[in-house]
């Protein structure tokens, strides 16, 4: 009879160990699921912010094409007034124009001072905001192949710009900065 009591006690111990393993496995699955959800959310946030930065680049290109202020070389200066930057020499000459080597997009003041960048207005995601700067990088031949451009003929030359776009997600502060060069 004593043997039967031992068997009943050992099955209780086995059941408790098995239940402990099952509870641990369940908690691990819940924790892993939560991690996957956070990872997915972060990816979605980064993608939305990245697409916002691409939209800002397109807005800046449109500004150069359609807004005289964004393509008027005389308005570009070393302080990036109104988001228009030039740190070089002789910006009016197709031959002797030299761009500088500053990196204005690395200056925090460019992005915090509203007089030194252009606020983006074409963003479709309501939680993304952004701005851009346009740097004039001098002139390049309009047609890079074929006849050598005539320095005296402005029609043979195109202006070259570097656009820097900064998009921010308002909810969690994700930021994406993109650059492109644009020939106009």
N, C-alpha and C positions, 0 to 999 in steps of 0.2 A: 503494500500500500504506500509506502514511503516513496517508491519509485514514481508513482503516478503524480504525486504532488510536485516532484522535481520537473516532470515533463510539462505540467501546466505552467509553472514559473518560467521555464525556458522559452516557451512559445510567446509569453508576454514580452520577454526581453527581445526576442527576434522581431516581434511586431513593432515594438517601440523603436528599434534601430531602423527598421524598414521605413516607418513613418518619418523618422528624422531625416533619412536620405531623401525621401520624396519631398518633404518640406524644403530642404536645402536646394534641390533641383528646381522646384517651383519658384523660389525666391531668385535664384540665378537667372531663370528664364525671364522673369519680370524685369530684373535689372538690365539684362541684355536688350530686351525690347525697348526699354526707356532710352538706353544709349543709342540704339538705332534711330529712334525718333528724333533725338537731339541732333544726331549727325545729319539726318535728312533735312531737318529744319535749317541747320547751318548752311548746307549746300544750297538750299532754295534761297536763302538770304543772300549768299554770295552771288548766285546767278542773277538775281533781281538787281543787285547793285552793279554788277558787271554790265548788264544790258542797259542800265541807266547811264553808265559812263559812255557806252557806245552811242547812245542817243545824243548825249551832250556833244560828242565829237561831230556828229552829223549836223547838229545845230550850229556849231562853230564854222563848219565848212559853208553852210548856207549863209551865215553872217558875212563871210568873206566874199561870197558871190553876189549877195543881194544888198548888203548894207554898206554904203560908202564909208562909214566910219571905221568898219573893220578891215578895209583894204586901203585906206588912205595912209600911205607910208609916213607922211608928215606927222601923224598923230602918235606914232610909236615912239616910246622913250625908255630910258634906263630904269625908271621907277615903276614901269608897267601901269601907267595911269589908264584907268578904264579897261584894264585887262589887255592892253596892247604894249608889247615889250620889244625893245631893240637895244642891244648892248654891243654895238659895233661902231663902224666908222663909214662915212660917206654913203649913206643909204640912198641917195638920189642918183648915184652913178652905177650903171650896169657893169662897168669895167673895174672900178676901184672899191666897190662896196665890199666890206669885210664884216662878217658877223662876229660877235664876241663869244666868249666861252663861259659866260655865267649860266647858272642853272636856276632860274627864278622859281620854278615849281617846287624847289626844295626849301624855299623860305616860307615859314609859317605865316608871316605877315601878308603874303600875297593872298592867302586863302581866308584870313580873318578880317582884312580890311576891304570893305565893299567897294571902295574906290579903286582897288587894284586888280579886280577880276570881274568877269561878266557872269551874272546869275543866269543859269539855264531856265528856260521857260517851257520847253517842249516835253518835259518828262511826263510819262503816262502813269507810272506807278505812284500812287499818292504818298507812299512812305519814303520815296527816294527824292533827295534834293541834290543839287550840284551846281558847279560853276566851271568856268574855263578861262584860260589865258591864250592869247595868240602871240607868238613870237615871229617877227620878221627876220628871216635868215639870209636875205639878199636875193640875188637873181640867178637864174639858171636858164640855159638855152631852151626856148619854147619847143624846138624839135631837137632832141639829143642826137639824132642820126642825120647824116647828110651834110648839107652846106653849113659852114662855120657861120655863126650869127654875127651880124654887123653890130659892133658896139654903139654905133650912132643911131641905130634903128630900134626903138623901144618895142616894136612889134615882133622882133626876133627873140624877145626875152620874156620870161615869166617870173613872177614873184614867188618865192618859196617861203612857206610858213611852217612852224611847228606848233601844233595845237596840243595843249595839255588839259585834259578833262578830269575833274575830281567829283565822284559821286559818293554820297553818304546815305546809309539806311538810317532813317530817323529812329526806328524802334530799338535797335541794338548797337548802333554805332559802327556797323561794317562800312569800310571805305575801300573804294577802288579808284586808282589813278591810271589813266590810259593816255598814250601820246600817239600822234600821227603826224606825218609831214603832208603838206598839201600844196600843190603847185597851181597857181592861178595867174 
